[in-house]
Amino acid sequence: MRRGALVLIAVLAACGGDSGDAGADQPPRAPFPGANLLVISLDTLRSDALSVYGGPASISPNLQRFAEQSVVFEHARAQAPQTAPSHMSIFTSLLPSMHGVQNVQHSGGGPLIQAVPDAVPTLAEVLSAAGYACVGLTDGGNLNKAHGFPRGFDEYTVDLSGAEAQVLDGLTHVDGLQAGGRPWFLFWHTYEIHAPYVSPREYMERWAPAEYEGPMAGRVDKLEGLEFRQRFAAMRTLFWADKETFGWPESAYLHALYKAGVQYTDEQMGLLLDGLEQRGVFDDTVVVVLADHGEEFFEHGQWQHDQVYEECLRVPLMVRLPGGVGGGTRIATPVPLLDVMPTALALLGVDTETLELPGPLRMQGRSLVPSLLEGKEPEARPIVSEYRADREGGPLYDWQVAIHNEGLKYIVDEHRSRDGERQFLYDLRADPDERTNLGSDQPDAVARFRKLREHFHGELEAFANLERLDAGETLDCEQLRALVELGYIGADVLDDCD
């Protein structure tokens, strides 16, 4: 029984997880076999901050130039508004509740860290098994080694140094990778845009309102002279010390500082991309620019990224193919970041069925190759995102689930309210800022979303059962039937069931 389950999983994975008949649209051969892969993660970058997505025209000329050579996904959404779970969803093509990774949590006994299960293959592990040299250059933080992020990488750094240092390090590593003679995968990450939003003075003066005289101006002055890692470390003790007292003046000021950081990071991106062109590797490389989540500036009563509203979930996703193939194409259909891994593997021609991996590859995302090569809009489907705080049963435990579907968005807050769950429904076409909760006005839509939510919970339970099945445990007929209904295993396993 277990062997049959694994064979069917391999077939599902080859089609891109839950893609149904989407495999019929796939090209018969990989378009760029053996190309390099560069994934650039601009941590905390909400899509509307870039000119590419309607932001200020002057803020991101280098990424605008990159977008003109790329396929731009206009409505990409992260699977979590936090660094660790979102990145691990990119690296595994699994929802956060399936791979299990969360940001580091704290309790009376110290930090709590849950790593991705050993049997879940990561993007770096798959590419390494396919013969790629793999390097990860990160600013660290929640992209730490204890979560399992280094798995599959030949080298993985956690140096909180900022974008300028990361660009220099990145180009140095590209030189080394090129000299190695193998195709390579480089994951490049920076926290430069992340709070505390302290950029070089010229950028802050260009964007920040001069009339602001609140407490944050003095704090920024104190942080300005510190090294990047020192500024980052001072967030809790200084920068956000009394954020519960902040209001709209702080919102305008901090959002402006954030934009300064976006512009400064864009300048560094220009240096990185120019360096690739000068080295002659740009047209041998699939380059993906994305963000793990966005940032909130009091739009829904909070700061940073601890909710599942659009300012935290809608992120840039741009893919430049070798030679600029498809450049200038824009895809309007919403897509999840879960699609990055199956798309990259399909582009590079990685035959996952022939590789020795730590476990079966079960990607929930779909390949977007037809969109990249032919400009086809992908089939629309529900997109799930999650936010978890603390651990289940803990005093601060909170679980928010957001489901995007057909222009609507449903949010259910299952644990924050001790008086019962709260639910919200927004029409993103008419209300993109999510101001009007239609939950009581559209009961039919809410009922449809509740069915999608039940399906999501069924997927989580089925995935847990599948892990047990792979471990050789015996499942009862009800558990097996759920796996069959979701397409994870064949119906023959029910022969002995009533």
N, C-alpha and C positions, 0 to 999 in steps of 0.2 A: 504493500500500500504506500509506504513512504517513497519508494523509488518512482512510482507512478506520479506522485505529487510533484516531485522534483522535475521530472521530464516536462510536465505540463507548465510548471513555473518557467522553465527555460523558454518554452514557446511563447508564453505571455510576455516575458521580458524582451524577447526579440521583436515583438510587435509594439513595444513601448508601454508596458503595463496594462492599463485599462482602456486601451485605445480602440477596442471593438474592431471594426473593419478598416481602421485608419491605415493598417499595414499595406492595403492595396494601393495606397497613394504613394508608397515609398519608391524611390528610384531603385532599379535592380542592382546597381552597384554604388559604392560609396563615391561621392563626387571628389573628395580630396583625401584619398588614402595616404597615410603616412605624413600628413601635414602636422605642423606643431599646433599646440593649443595654449593660448594665453587667456586666463580669466582674471579680469581686473575688478576687484570689489571695492567700491567707494562707500565705505561704511556710513550709514545714517543719511544717505542722499535720497530725499524725496523727489519724485520725478518733476513736480512743478517748479523746482528750483532751477532747472536747466532751460535754456532758450529752446532746445530741441522739443521740449514738452510745454511750451508756452510761457516759460519764465522770462525774466528780463533779457532783452536782446543782447546786452553787452556782457552778460555774466559768464558765458561758457563758449567762447569762440572756438577753442580747440576741440571740444567734444561736439560742437556743431559741425566742424569740418569732418570729424570722424563719422558722425551720423550720416553725412551726405555720401559716404562711401559704404554705408552699412544698411542692414535691414533693421528698422526701428519698430519695436513692439510698443504700441501706444498705451496699452493697458496691462502691463505686467504687474503681478501681485505676489508679494512675499508670503510664505507660509507661516511666518511668525514675525512679530515686531521686535524681536530681540536677536542679538548677534549669533549666539551659539546654535539655537534651534533652527534659525533660518539658513545659516551656512551649512549645517549638517543635512538639511533638506535638499540643498543644492548638490551636495556631495553624494547623497544616497538616492535621491528621487523618491524619498519617503516622507510622509507627513510627520511632524514632530512627535505626535503620540505614538508613532510606530518606531521611529529610531530612538526615542527616549531621551535625547539630549536637551537640556535646558541651560540657561545661564547659571552660573555658580550661585547657589542659594546659601543662606547663612542661618544657623541655629545656635542654640546655647552651647552645643558641642563642637562648633566650628563649621567650616564650609562644607556644603554638600555638593558633590559632583557625580553625575551619572554619565558614563561613557557609552558611545554607540556599541551595540553588541558585536562581539568578535565575528559572528557569522554573517553580518551585514556588510557586503562589499562596498567600498567607497570608490569614488571616481578615480582617485590616485591609485588605488589598488588594482582596479581594472586596467588602467593605462599602463601601469608598471608591469603587470602580467603580460600585456601586449607588446612589451619591449620599449616602452617610453622611459626616458629619464624624467623624473618628477621632482620639482623644487617648489616649496611653499615659502613665500616671504610675507610675513604678517606683522602687524603691530601688536599682536598678542591679545591681551585681555581675555575675553571669553573664547577666543580661538586657541585655547590652551591645549597642551599635550594630554592632560588627564581626560579630556572629552573624547580623545581618539582621533583628533584631526591630523596628526602626523602620519597615520597609517598609510602606507603605500608611497610616501615621499622618500626620496633618497636624502633630501635635506629639507628641514622644516625649521624656520626661525620664528621666535616670538620676541622681537625687539621693538619696544614702544618708542619709535624714533621719528615718526611723522613722514609726510609725503616726500619731502626733498631728499632725505637720506634713503628712503625706499626706492626712489627713482634711480639714484646712483647705484645702489646695491642690485636693483633689478637688471640694469644694463650690463653690469659686471657679470652677473650670472648668465645672462643671455650669451655673452661672449664665451663663457665656459661651456655652456650647453651646446652651442654651435660647434665648438672644437671637439666635443665628444662624439660627433658623428651619428648620433641617434636622434629620432624625432623626440621632441620634448613637450612636457606640460609644465607651465609656470603659473602658479597661483600667486597673484600680487594683491595685497590688501593694505589699506591705510585707514586709520582713525582720524585723519586730518580734519574732516568735516564735523566730527563728533564734538559734543560739549567737552570743554568749556568755551568753544568758539573764539579762541584767541589766535588771530592770524597776524602777519606782519602789519605794523602800524598803518602803512599806506593803504592797505586794503580795508582795514576797519574804518579809517577816516573817510574812505570813499563811500561806505555804505551806512554806517551807524548815524542815527539822528543826533545832531550836535546839541539839541535842546534837552536831551535826556539828562537828568540830574539825580536819578535814583541810586540806590545802593550798589547796583551792578557795575556802574562805571568805575568806581573805586576798586572793586574786586578785580576787574579786568586789568586795571593798571598794575595791581600787585602781581598778577599772574604773567603779565607780558614778558617780564625779564627772565622767567624760569625756562628750563629745558622742557621739551615736549612731554617727557614722562612725568616731570614734576608738576606741570600744569594739569595733566590727566589725574594724577594722584590727589590733587587738591579739590576735586569736584565736590566730594561729600563734606569735607571739613570747611570749605570756604565758599565755593561757587554756589552750591545749592543749599547752603546751611539753613535757610528759612524760606524755602520756595513756596511754602503754604501762604505766605503773605504777599506773593507777587500778584500783579494784575496786568491789565492791558498795556500800561506804559512799559513794563518789563517785556511783555510779549513783542511789542514793536522793536524794542532795542535788541533783544536777543535774536529775533528773527533776522534783523539786519546784520548782526555779527555773523550769524550762520551763513548768510549770503556772501559775506566777505570771505569766509572759509571756502565756499563753493568756488568762487572766482580764483582764489589762490590755488586751490587744488586743480582747477582746470589748467592753470598755467603749468603746473607740474606735469599734468597729463600730456600737454603739448611736448614737453621735453622727452617724456618717455616714448611717445609715439614717433617723434622725430628721430629718436635714437634707434628705434627699430627700423625705420626707413633707411637711415644712413648705413646700417649694418646689412642691408639687403635681405632681411628676414621677414619683412611685413607681408610680402606676397606668398610666403610659404607657411603662413600662420593663420589659423582661425582665431580671431580676437573677439572676446566677449566682454562687454562693459556692463556691469550691473551694480545694484546695491542690495544689501541684505534687508533693509527696512528704511523707513523715513524718519520723520521727527515731528513732534507736536509742539506748538507754541500757544497753548492755552485754548486752542480751537474748541476742545471738548473738556475743558476744565483741568487739564493736566499738562505736564512738561515731559520732554524727552520721548520715550517710545514704550509705553506700557498699556496701550489700548489697541483695538483693532479697527480704528477708523481709517479713512483713506489716506490721511496725511502720514500715517505710520505704515501702511501696507502697499500703496501704489508706488512702484519704484521704476527706475529706468532699466531697460534691457535692450541692448544694441549688439548686433553680431556683424562683424566685418569678415567676409569670406576672402580667401586668397584671390588676388587680382581685382578685388572690389566687386565681385559678382553680386548682382542684385542691389547694388548701392542705390540709395534713395528710396527704396521701397518702404512703405509704412503699412503695418498690419494692425487693424483696428480691433480684431476679436481679442477679448481678454485671455491671457495665458498665465499659468502659474510658473514660478521659478523651478518647480518640479521638472519642467520640460528641458532644463538646461543639460542635464546629464545624458538622457537618451538622445537628444539632438547632437551633442558633441560626439558621442560614440558612433552615431550613424554617419555623420560627416566624415569622420576619420576612418571609417571602415573597420572598426574593431569587431571581430567575430567573438562575441562573449561566450558562445557555446564551446569553444575550443580552449578556453583559458582555465588555468587552475586558480580558483578564487576561494576565499575563506568560507563561502556559503553560496546558495543559489541567489541569482540576481533578480530582485523583484522590484522593478521600477514602476512607480505609480504615474510618472509623467509620460508624455508622448513626444515622439520626434516631430520637430517643426521644420524638417528639411524641405517639404514642398513649399512652405511659406518662404523659406530662404532662397530657394532656387527658382521658383516660378511665381512668387508673389501670391500664392493661394491663401485665402483666409482659412485658418484651421477650423475644424468643427467646434462650435461653442459647447462648453460643458460646465457644470458647477465647479467653482474653485473654493476650496476650504482653507482657512487660515486659523491659527490658534494662538492664544496667549495663556501661559501658565505662570503663576507665581507661587513660590514655596513648594512644598510637597503635599500630596494628598493627605488630609488629616491634620496638617499643620495649622497654626493659628492664623496665618496670612494666606491660606490656600485660595486661589482664584483661578477659574478656568473660563475664558471667553472663547467662543467659537463664532467665526464669521463665515458666511456662505454667500458668494457672489453667483448670480445666475440670471440671465436674460435681463440685464439692466437693473435688477433689484439686488439689494443686499440685506441679509438677515443676520442679526447679531443676537446671540443668546449668552447671557452672563449667568452661568450655572451655579456659582458658589459665592460670589461677592455679597449678594443680598441674603442675609440670614432669614429674611421673611419669605423667601421663595425666589425662584429664578426670575430674571428680568429679560425681556425680549424687545427687539427693535427691528423695524423694517423701513428701509429707505429706498426711494426711487432715484438712483444715481443719475439718470438722464435729466430729470427735472430738478433734482436737489443734490448736486455733486458735493456740496459741503456737509451733507448729512445733518440738516437742521430739523427736519420734520419727521417725526416718528409716525409711520402709517400703520403701526401694528394693530390698532383697534379699528382702523377704517377698511382694511383689506383682509378679512378673515380667510378668504380662499387662498390668497397668496401665502399667508402665514401657515396655513395647513399644508401647502405644497412644500414649504421650506422645512416644516417639522418632519415631513417624510424624508427629505434629504438629510436632515440631522439624524434621524433614526438609521438611515442607511450608513451614515458616517460612523455611528456607534457600532453598527453591525460589522463594518469593515475592521474597526479596531479589535473587536472580539474575535473575528475570524482570523485576523493576523496573529493574534496571541495563540489561537488554537493551531494555526499552521506551524508556528514555532514549536509547539508541543508535539505535533505530528512529525516534524523533522527530527525531533529528539527521540522518536520511537515510542512515545506515550500512546496509550489507547484512548480514543475519543468516543463518546457515545453518539448515537445516531442523530440526535438533534444538532450536535456540533458539526458532524460530518455533512449533514444536509445544508447547513449554513455555508460551509466551504464550497459545496457544489453549486449552490445558488449564486454565489459570487464569482464562480468561474475559476476558483483556485485549484480544484481537483476534479477528476472525471466522475460521472454518475455511477460507474461500476462499483465504487466503494460502498454504495447503498444496497448492494445485492442481498446482504444479510440483514437489512433493516426491514421493519414492517412497512 
